[in-house]
Amino acid sequence: MAYASRSGRARTSPSAPLAHAICDRCGFRYNHKDLSWNFDYRGPVLQNTRVLVCRECLDTPQTQLKTIIIPADPIPVIQPRVESFETDETNYHVVAGPPTIDPVTGIPIPNSTILTDQNGNLMAEQPIGQPVGLDQGAVMPLQGSEHYRVTLYPLSVSSIGTPVVTVTFSSPHGLATNDQIVVQGLANKHACGAFSITVTTATAFTYQTNAAISAASLLTASTLMVTANIGLPLGFTQIPQTGV
């Protein structure tokens, strides 16, 4: 009657006897020389776990158990020149006028917010005051069929001590609110410049300056007032002005 071999997976030879051993994992019998020690990472090196196993049960060392060795820091640069982030992030900006609202975000800009250019000159984000460096010769004369730099002949230009300047005519001026004008030669230079107007009647309109203009008649013999179209930044309905 046949019976199962007690040698399992071990080879038995009377002429070349080899020791038998049991795999520590699967429990099968093998020749001792066919079993191997199982190694795994302990820190940065492989260490014998003292588990003797067959080829099928032999594990590949788990690299996740290996210690990560961080290389040494690079040699510092001698005499470095780094960006001055503290200076870059310091805010020296201030609003040069009454509170306004950012035309893009709709967020109010408080009086404590400062807006200056790189030369330290104050800027404003609201359409008030007199612009700097505008040459009337650069006013666009024609766009499509619309003529600009058309001379206006005001009957009076006056102020009552506020930033609002009133311009009146003897006949209808034909302009609309937010149309633009350029004026020079007034009695007060702070009322000169490029402005968006607000029409009050068919024969009158007003515009706003950066600061209050002393109450007086501003019209002089050398006053020149013309219509203009000098363009607007995105989101603005009036010419952004800066003070002088």
Backbone bond lengths (Angstrom), bond angles and torsions (degrees), N, CA, C in turn:
res aa  C-N    CA-C-N  psi(-1)  N-CA   C-N-CA  omega(-1)  CA-C   N-CA-C  phi
1 M - - - 1.443 - - 1.526 108.80 -
2 A 1.334 117.17 134.99 1.462 121.89 -176.62 1.525 110.45 -76.80
3 Y 1.345 115.99 155.51 1.474 120.26 176.96 1.519 107.87 -146.28
4 A 1.329 114.08 157.93 1.462 119.96 -177.30 1.519 109.98 -70.63
5 S 1.340 115.04 145.68 1.467 119.92 179.36 1.519 109.42 -70.50
6 R 1.305 116.66 135.33 1.454 121.70 177.85 1.534 111.61 -85.49
7 S 1.348 116.13 -3.12 1.468 119.26 -179.18 1.521 112.15 -83.78
8 G 1.364 117.25 -8.38 1.451 120.26 179.88 1.521 110.74 58.68
9 R 1.325 117.14 -124.09 1.457 122.27 -179.04 1.532 111.91 -99.44
10 A 1.294 116.48 11.42 1.465 120.63 177.63 1.523 110.17 -86.98
11 R 1.312 114.63 151.91 1.465 119.84 176.19 1.536 108.79 -98.66
12 T 1.352 114.18 137.27 1.466 119.50 -179.29 1.531 108.90 -121.65
13 S 1.318 115.30 125.48 1.477 120.21 179.56 1.534 108.62 -137.21
14 P 1.356 116.89 122.92 1.483 119.31 179.62 1.521 112.05 -66.40
15 S 1.369 116.50 -23.22 1.468 118.33 -178.38 1.527 112.27 -87.81
16 A 1.335 116.51 -23.54 1.477 120.77 179.37 1.524 108.01 -140.19
17 P 1.305 117.02 72.27 1.464 120.42 -175.43 1.534 111.17 -65.27
18 L 1.346 114.43 139.39 1.462 121.80 177.50 1.523 108.63 -128.13
19 A 1.327 116.58 143.24 1.460 121.39 -178.94 1.523 110.39 -68.37
20 H 1.327 115.94 145.68 1.459 122.66 174.53 1.522 109.38 -97.60
21 A 1.366 115.24 155.24 1.477 119.64 176.73 1.518 108.26 -154.04
22 I 1.331 115.70 155.95 1.467 122.03 -179.84 1.531 109.20 -99.84
23 C 1.341 116.90 131.22 1.481 122.03 176.24 1.519 108.74 -63.80
24 D 1.333 116.71 130.75 1.472 121.46 -178.62 1.518 113.01 -65.52
25 R 1.324 118.27 -14.74 1.468 120.00 -178.05 1.522 111.51 -103.18
26 C 1.334 116.56 -62.70 1.465 119.05 -172.14 1.543 112.89 -85.72
27 G 1.331 118.69 -19.20 1.457 121.74 177.73 1.519 114.67 82.43
28 F 1.324 117.37 5.82 1.470 119.58 177.31 1.524 109.59 -80.11
29 R 1.342 115.44 154.42 1.465 122.38 178.40 1.529 109.44 -88.18
30 Y 1.316 115.13 129.95 1.458 123.05 177.53 1.513 108.39 -132.96
31 N 1.313 115.80 167.63 1.451 118.73 166.99 1.528 108.19 -69.41
32 H 1.298 116.39 138.67 1.458 121.08 -175.32 1.524 111.61 -56.65
33 K 1.328 117.42 -34.69 1.453 120.23 -177.13 1.536 112.01 -71.24
34 D 1.351 117.08 -15.82 1.457 120.27 179.59 1.536 112.65 -90.07
35 L 1.309 117.90 -1.83 1.459 121.67 177.45 1.526 109.53 -94.79
36 S 1.346 115.13 149.80 1.464 120.31 -177.16 1.521 110.02 -130.40
37 W 1.336 114.81 151.75 1.462 119.92 174.76 1.526 109.16 -74.57
38 N 1.332 115.30 138.21 1.470 120.87 178.02 1.537 108.85 -89.41
39 F 1.346 116.24 125.53 1.464 121.81 179.67 1.535 109.39 -109.96
40 D 1.322 115.39 148.77 1.477 120.83 174.58 1.523 108.33 -148.54
41 Y 1.349 113.91 162.83 1.461 118.32 -176.32 1.525 110.65 -73.92
42 R 1.303 114.66 133.58 1.459 123.72 170.69 1.522 106.03 -130.28
43 G 1.337 115.86 99.73 1.450 118.45 -171.68 1.516 109.50 73.61
44 P 1.316 118.35 -138.12 1.460 120.30 -176.23 1.529 113.91 -87.14
45 V 1.348 118.00 -3.71 1.473 120.73 -174.47 1.530 110.92 -124.12
46 L 1.338 115.35 162.09 1.459 121.46 174.79 1.530 109.59 -82.26
47 Q 1.340 114.53 139.17 1.472 119.63 -179.69 1.517 109.89 -130.47
48 N 1.324 116.01 141.20 1.456 122.22 178.77 1.520 109.27 -70.37
49 T 1.355 116.55 121.43 1.464 120.85 -179.70 1.528 111.71 -84.17
50 R 1.344 117.50 1.48 1.477 124.21 179.79 1.522 111.71 61.39
51 V 1.316 116.69 30.61 1.463 122.52 174.83 1.521 106.61 -110.39
52 L 1.354 116.41 117.18 1.458 121.75 -177.90 1.524 108.64 -98.24
53 V 1.333 115.99 118.72 1.463 119.67 -170.63 1.524 110.39 -134.01
54 C 1.342 113.87 164.82 1.453 120.49 175.27 1.524 110.55 -80.13
55 R 1.325 116.81 177.12 1.452 120.22 -177.34 1.524 111.42 -63.37
56 E 1.349 118.16 -38.70 1.463 121.40 -178.55 1.526 111.88 -67.95
57 C 1.318 117.45 -27.22 1.465 121.14 -176.96 1.526 112.43 -97.22
58 L 1.332 117.69 -0.80 1.453 120.49 -177.05 1.533 109.58 -75.39
59 D 1.332 116.16 124.00 1.468 121.48 -178.16 1.524 111.24 -88.12
60 T 1.343 114.43 149.51 1.466 120.17 169.44 1.522 107.99 -80.81
61 P 1.314 119.62 134.25 1.466 120.92 179.84 1.535 111.65 -53.67
62 Q 1.336 116.28 134.44 1.468 122.87 -177.24 1.537 109.43 -84.50
63 T 1.335 115.55 109.06 1.463 119.33 -175.72 1.539 112.59 -68.23
64 Q 1.364 117.62 -19.51 1.464 119.27 177.97 1.520 112.60 -67.01
65 L 1.357 116.19 -19.35 1.460 120.25 177.76 1.524 112.00 -86.11
66 K 1.321 116.10 -5.06 1.459 120.27 -177.57 1.525 110.49 -80.01
67 T 1.307 116.51 136.48 1.466 121.10 178.90 1.521 110.04 -66.85
68 I 1.352 115.21 133.47 1.459 120.55 176.52 1.524 108.21 -81.71
69 I 1.292 115.90 120.70 1.461 120.61 -179.90 1.528 108.20 -97.46
70 I 1.321 116.00 114.67 1.459 120.98 179.91 1.522 108.75 -84.53
71 P 1.329 116.41 127.94 1.467 118.20 -179.38 1.522 111.42 -67.29
72 A 1.286 116.05 163.69 1.453 121.45 -180.00 1.523 110.71 -65.22
73 D 1.325 115.91 150.64 1.461 120.38 177.11 1.522 109.83 -62.24
74 P 1.341 116.77 148.23 1.463 118.96 177.47 1.527 111.17 -65.83
75 I 1.299 115.92 158.72 1.456 120.81 179.46 1.530 108.59 -67.14
76 P 1.328 117.89 128.48 1.475 119.85 -179.12 1.525 111.88 -59.90
77 V 1.361 114.23 150.30 1.452 120.36 177.39 1.524 108.81 -77.35
78 I 1.322 116.56 132.17 1.451 121.04 178.45 1.531 109.19 -77.36
79 Q 1.329 116.24 135.25 1.469 122.69 -179.00 1.535 111.72 53.07
80 P 1.346 118.53 60.27 1.468 120.00 -179.36 1.527 111.51 -71.39
81 R 1.324 115.28 156.99 1.459 121.89 175.22 1.528 107.16 -128.91
82 V 1.327 115.81 97.20 1.466 120.60 -174.65 1.523 110.41 -102.33
83 E 1.328 115.13 162.32 1.456 121.63 178.50 1.526 110.38 -66.58
84 S 1.335 116.67 138.63 1.466 121.35 178.30 1.520 109.07 -86.23
85 F 1.340 115.34 82.18 1.459 120.01 -175.43 1.527 111.91 -65.75
86 E 1.313 117.63 -34.59 1.460 120.33 -179.32 1.529 110.67 -62.37
87 T 1.328 115.44 -43.42 1.466 119.39 178.32 1.518 111.11 -67.40
88 D 1.345 116.21 -40.37 1.466 120.07 -178.59 1.526 111.93 -63.15
89 E 1.333 116.81 -33.64 1.453 120.17 -175.06 1.525 112.46 -91.12
90 T 1.331 118.57 -3.73 1.458 121.12 179.74 1.526 109.70 -77.51
91 N 1.325 116.44 131.12 1.456 121.62 -175.56 1.521 109.90 -99.57
92 Y 1.326 115.74 114.89 1.458 121.01 177.29 1.526 111.14 -111.51
93 H 1.301 118.47 25.93 1.471 121.73 -173.61 1.520 111.70 -92.50
94 V 1.319 116.75 145.50 1.461 121.92 175.69 1.530 109.58 -143.58
95 V 1.320 116.38 145.71 1.464 120.66 177.71 1.523 108.80 -81.89
96 A 1.340 116.76 126.09 1.448 121.38 -178.13 1.519 110.92 -93.72
97 G 1.307 117.26 58.28 1.451 120.50 -178.90 1.513 110.31 168.83
98 P 1.332 118.53 -172.39 1.461 121.11 -179.47 1.516 111.44 -67.67
99 P 1.346 117.97 164.61 1.472 121.05 -179.27 1.519 111.54 -55.97
100 T 1.313 116.71 145.62 1.456 120.96 179.48 1.520 108.86 -140.07
101 I 1.317 116.51 178.11 1.460 122.39 -179.26 1.512 108.38 -122.44
102 D 1.324 116.33 132.43 1.450 120.57 178.85 1.525 109.00 -60.16
103 P 1.349 118.33 124.53 1.472 120.33 -174.72 1.520 113.69 -69.72
104 V 1.330 118.25 -17.27 1.463 121.43 -178.71 1.518 111.53 -93.14
105 T 1.356 116.56 -49.64 1.469 120.66 -176.05 1.515 113.16 -91.44
106 G 1.356 117.50 -21.54 1.449 120.07 -176.27 1.516 113.51 77.46
107 I 1.343 117.07 8.47 1.465 121.47 -178.88 1.523 108.94 -87.50
108 P 1.346 118.42 131.71 1.475 120.13 178.58 1.527 111.28 -62.79
109 I 1.337 116.24 140.87 1.463 121.91 175.44 1.521 107.23 -103.16
110 P 1.335 119.40 109.37 1.460 121.00 -177.36 1.529 111.87 -71.20
111 N 1.335 115.43 164.60 1.461 120.51 -178.91 1.518 112.00 -62.55
112 S 1.337 117.08 -25.98 1.466 119.83 -176.78 1.520 112.87 -77.20
113 T 1.341 118.04 -10.61 1.455 120.64 178.20 1.514 109.87 -78.25
114 I 1.329 116.27 131.84 1.461 120.87 -175.66 1.524 109.98 -106.00
115 L 1.306 116.32 137.79 1.455 121.78 176.04 1.520 107.51 -128.61
116 T 1.331 116.78 108.77 1.458 121.29 178.08 1.513 109.42 -132.08
117 D 1.338 116.45 155.51 1.452 119.24 175.25 1.520 109.37 -87.89
118 Q 1.339 116.88 -178.10 1.460 120.46 -174.96 1.526 112.95 -67.23
119 N 1.328 116.89 -14.93 1.455 120.36 177.26 1.519 112.95 -95.46
120 G 1.342 115.99 4.36 1.450 119.80 178.63 1.506 114.74 86.31
121 N 1.341 118.22 5.80 1.460 120.81 179.45 1.521 110.11 -79.58
122 L 1.336 116.53 137.84 1.457 120.33 -178.59 1.518 110.83 -69.40
123 M 1.320 115.02 142.47 1.459 121.74 174.53 1.518 108.13 -122.55
124 A 1.328 116.99 161.52 1.459 121.85 176.04 1.505 108.74 -133.55
125 E 1.347 117.09 146.47 1.450 121.32 179.18 1.519 111.47 -102.10
126 Q 1.331 117.11 15.86 1.456 119.46 -179.92 1.524 109.69 -118.20
127 P 1.316 117.29 148.44 1.464 120.63 -174.51 1.523 112.59 -78.57
128 I 1.336 118.21 68.01 1.460 122.07 177.33 1.511 108.83 -135.42
129 G 1.315 116.71 158.06 1.449 121.34 171.96 1.513 114.02 90.62
130 Q 1.336 114.48 -173.08 1.448 122.16 -174.73 1.526 111.35 -100.59
131 P 1.322 119.25 132.41 1.462 120.16 177.99 1.518 111.20 -73.98
132 V 1.317 115.08 164.06 1.461 120.46 -179.12 1.525 109.48 -111.67
133 G 1.331 117.09 132.04 1.454 121.73 171.37 1.517 115.73 78.60
134 L 1.327 119.56 19.53 1.463 120.49 179.38 1.520 109.93 -84.75
135 D 1.298 117.08 125.07 1.462 122.44 178.42 1.522 108.33 -100.59
136 Q 1.329 116.57 123.69 1.466 118.73 -179.35 1.521 111.89 -61.61
137 G 1.328 116.89 -26.12 1.455 119.24 178.04 1.513 113.16 -66.20
138 A 1.355 116.21 -14.53 1.460 119.70 -179.73 1.519 112.49 -93.56
139 V 1.335 118.83 1.56 1.455 122.04 179.41 1.523 109.85 -66.88
140 M 1.341 115.57 130.94 1.467 120.52 179.79 1.536 110.29 -61.83
141 P 1.346 118.94 123.12 1.461 120.48 -176.15 1.521 114.31 -82.74
142 L 1.345 117.33 -24.36 1.458 119.21 -174.11 1.514 110.08 -154.24
143 Q 1.321 115.55 134.13 1.462 121.40 173.88 1.519 107.55 -136.16
144 G 1.342 115.24 108.77 1.458 118.89 -172.36 1.509 109.07 65.00
145 S 1.309 115.99 -122.02 1.467 120.29 178.28 1.529 111.77 -102.56
146 E 1.371 115.76 3.41 1.458 120.17 -178.01 1.518 109.94 -91.50
147 H 1.334 116.72 122.86 1.457 121.72 179.41 1.528 110.45 -91.31
148 Y 1.335 115.51 139.34 1.447 121.93 174.40 1.528 108.72 -123.25
149 R 1.295 115.57 176.93 1.464 123.68 -170.85 1.535 110.80 58.35
150 V 1.331 113.39 34.12 1.473 120.00 174.57 1.527 107.32 -82.42
151 T 1.307 117.40 125.97 1.461 121.55 -177.24 1.528 111.18 -70.25
152 L 1.344 115.09 131.96 1.457 121.78 175.67 1.535 108.43 -103.43
153 Y 1.312 116.24 146.39 1.460 120.85 -177.66 1.531 109.24 -120.42
154 P 1.328 117.38 82.91 1.469 120.19 -177.56 1.526 112.05 -69.35
155 L 1.333 113.63 148.38 1.464 119.81 175.40 1.523 109.80 -80.70
156 S 1.354 114.67 -34.36 1.462 119.28 178.25 1.518 109.32 -155.93
157 V 1.338 115.46 150.26 1.469 123.29 172.26 1.525 105.27 -132.74
158 S 1.324 116.58 119.30 1.459 118.39 -172.16 1.520 111.69 -143.36
159 S 1.324 113.76 162.37 1.461 121.52 176.25 1.512 108.39 -135.77
160 I 1.335 116.76 151.55 1.470 121.65 179.71 1.529 110.95 -115.91
161 G 1.352 116.26 25.67 1.459 119.57 178.70 1.505 114.50 91.70
162 T 1.328 117.90 13.94 1.463 123.25 177.34 1.527 108.29 -120.12
163 P 1.349 118.96 173.54 1.468 120.35 176.60 1.528 113.92 -71.91
164 V 1.347 118.39 -1.91 1.464 121.92 -177.13 1.528 109.81 -94.80
165 V 1.317 115.95 123.73 1.464 122.57 177.25 1.524 108.14 -104.45
166 T 1.345 116.00 132.13 1.464 121.40 -178.00 1.529 109.60 -106.49
167 V 1.335 115.45 131.95 1.464 121.90 179.47 1.528 107.87 -120.28
168 T 1.328 116.46 127.16 1.468 120.74 179.54 1.528 110.30 -120.85
169 F 1.344 115.39 156.23 1.466 122.36 -178.27 1.521 109.07 -131.78
170 S 1.287 114.89 159.67 1.463 119.85 177.40 1.517 112.08 -82.74
171 S 1.332 117.09 -15.35 1.468 122.43 178.72 1.530 108.42 -141.11
172 P 1.340 118.78 165.44 1.467 120.50 -178.72 1.536 111.84 -55.83
173 H 1.326 115.54 134.02 1.475 120.89 -177.72 1.530 112.47 -85.17
174 G 1.337 119.03 -21.91 1.457 122.15 176.11 1.522 114.92 76.50
175 L 1.325 118.59 13.21 1.467 121.40 -178.96 1.524 110.74 -98.40
176 A 1.345 115.87 167.88 1.455 122.01 179.20 1.525 109.06 -128.26
177 T 1.317 115.26 159.81 1.472 120.38 178.26 1.528 110.92 -56.09
178 N 1.326 115.78 137.02 1.474 125.79 -177.93 1.521 113.13 79.34
179 D 1.352 117.78 1.26 1.457 118.18 166.77 1.525 108.00 -64.98
180 Q 1.324 116.45 160.78 1.459 120.25 -174.09 1.527 111.04 -115.09
181 I 1.333 113.81 145.48 1.461 120.06 175.30 1.531 108.63 -132.89
182 V 1.332 114.98 158.23 1.456 121.87 170.11 1.514 106.91 -125.33
183 V 1.343 116.19 131.83 1.463 119.96 -176.69 1.517 109.67 -134.61
184 Q 1.322 115.79 142.51 1.455 121.85 176.16 1.527 108.53 -144.38
185 G 1.324 114.75 165.44 1.467 118.64 176.81 1.500 114.16 80.62
186 L 1.352 119.46 15.86 1.459 120.15 175.79 1.523 109.59 -78.94
187 A 1.343 116.08 164.02 1.459 120.95 -177.50 1.530 111.74 -65.52
188 N 1.319 118.04 -25.78 1.468 122.48 178.26 1.525 107.47 -117.48
189 K 1.339 117.18 118.75 1.468 120.39 -175.18 1.524 112.52 -64.45
190 H 1.345 116.82 -22.98 1.463 119.59 -179.79 1.528 112.30 -72.58
191 A 1.310 117.28 -11.27 1.463 120.90 175.62 1.519 111.36 -95.21
192 C 1.346 116.99 -1.02 1.462 121.38 179.53 1.524 110.10 -92.25
193 G 1.328 116.10 153.78 1.455 120.74 177.98 1.510 111.54 137.20
194 A 1.332 116.03 -158.39 1.472 122.63 178.51 1.514 108.66 -109.30
195 F 1.309 117.02 134.70 1.454 120.91 -174.70 1.524 110.61 -143.71
196 S 1.333 115.29 153.36 1.459 122.08 166.81 1.525 106.36 -92.98
197 I 1.314 117.17 137.52 1.464 120.76 -172.95 1.522 111.16 -102.18
198 T 1.330 114.36 161.62 1.464 122.49 171.39 1.522 107.77 -121.71
199 V 1.306 116.64 115.49 1.468 121.04 -177.45 1.523 108.95 -76.23
200 T 1.343 115.87 128.96 1.465 121.20 178.68 1.531 111.74 -106.06
201 T 1.329 116.11 -38.40 1.476 120.57 174.70 1.523 107.51 -144.15
202 A 1.314 115.09 177.52 1.464 119.38 179.75 1.516 111.84 -65.87
203 T 1.322 116.76 -20.02 1.469 119.90 -177.92 1.519 112.26 -119.76
204 A 1.339 117.76 17.78 1.469 119.39 -178.73 1.526 110.43 -153.76
205 F 1.301 115.68 150.74 1.467 121.78 170.77 1.526 108.35 -149.85
206 T 1.341 115.56 167.71 1.463 121.53 178.28 1.518 109.33 -127.83
207 Y 1.313 116.03 160.70 1.470 121.76 168.84 1.516 108.88 -142.96
208 Q 1.323 115.71 159.11 1.461 120.91 -173.14 1.520 110.90 -109.05
209 T 1.326 115.47 133.75 1.462 121.78 178.65 1.522 110.09 -100.41
210 N 1.330 115.77 174.04 1.459 120.01 -177.09 1.521 112.31 -72.68
211 A 1.321 117.22 -31.28 1.456 121.77 -179.05 1.517 109.31 -137.88
212 A 1.329 114.72 166.80 1.459 119.26 179.85 1.527 110.54 -64.28
213 I 1.323 115.60 137.77 1.462 122.42 177.73 1.532 108.40 -102.20
214 S 1.306 116.48 129.82 1.468 120.33 -179.63 1.522 110.20 -54.72
215 A 1.326 115.15 142.07 1.460 120.41 -179.06 1.528 110.06 -61.40
216 A 1.310 114.96 119.90 1.469 119.76 -178.22 1.515 109.15 -175.93
217 S 1.327 114.99 165.95 1.458 120.70 169.88 1.522 106.96 -85.90
218 L 1.329 117.00 125.42 1.462 121.55 -172.59 1.520 113.03 -98.98
219 L 1.300 117.63 -11.43 1.460 121.23 -175.83 1.532 110.13 -72.02
220 T 1.337 116.41 133.13 1.468 121.72 177.07 1.526 109.11 -129.67
221 A 1.321 115.53 173.97 1.467 120.14 179.94 1.516 111.82 -67.99
222 S 1.348 117.80 -22.19 1.476 121.11 -178.40 1.518 112.82 -99.31
223 T 1.322 118.13 8.21 1.473 120.51 -179.27 1.527 110.45 -66.48
224 L 1.320 115.31 132.70 1.465 122.03 174.41 1.518 108.11 -126.68
225 M 1.333 116.76 122.07 1.466 122.04 179.20 1.518 108.00 -127.67
226 V 1.352 116.26 125.96 1.462 120.62 -178.82 1.516 109.61 -132.85
227 T 1.333 116.42 157.71 1.464 120.84 172.27 1.518 108.65 -75.47
228 A 1.342 116.33 155.63 1.471 120.27 -174.92 1.518 110.57 -147.34
229 N 1.316 114.39 163.47 1.467 122.06 172.01 1.522 106.55 -147.95
230 I 1.325 115.43 82.68 1.472 119.54 -175.26 1.523 112.47 -98.66
231 G 1.335 117.66 6.41 1.454 120.52 174.89 1.516 112.43 85.56
232 L 1.340 115.86 163.16 1.460 122.22 -178.69 1.517 109.70 -136.09
233 P 1.340 118.16 145.81 1.471 120.20 172.93 1.521 110.19 -65.99
234 L 1.332 116.00 160.96 1.461 121.53 179.88 1.530 110.45 -58.62
235 G 1.321 116.21 129.31 1.456 121.47 176.32 1.511 114.67 90.74
236 F 1.345 119.43 -6.21 1.452 122.17 -179.83 1.534 110.74 -98.55
237 T 1.329 115.80 144.84 1.459 121.10 173.14 1.518 111.53 -107.89
238 Q 1.345 116.34 -10.94 1.449 121.93 177.10 1.522 110.46 -128.64
239 I 1.315 115.28 162.21 1.461 119.98 180.00 1.534 109.41 -67.60
240 P 1.345 119.86 122.56 1.474 120.29 174.21 1.520 109.41 -66.90
241 Q 1.327 116.89 131.47 1.459 121.54 -175.76 1.526 110.44 -115.60
242 T 1.322 115.76 154.81 1.462 121.39 171.24 1.515 108.39 -127.16
243 G 1.321 115.63 152.16 1.452 119.81 -177.89 1.494 112.27 -78.95
244 V 1.327 116.64 166.10 1.458 123.15 177.25 1.517 108.69 -120.62
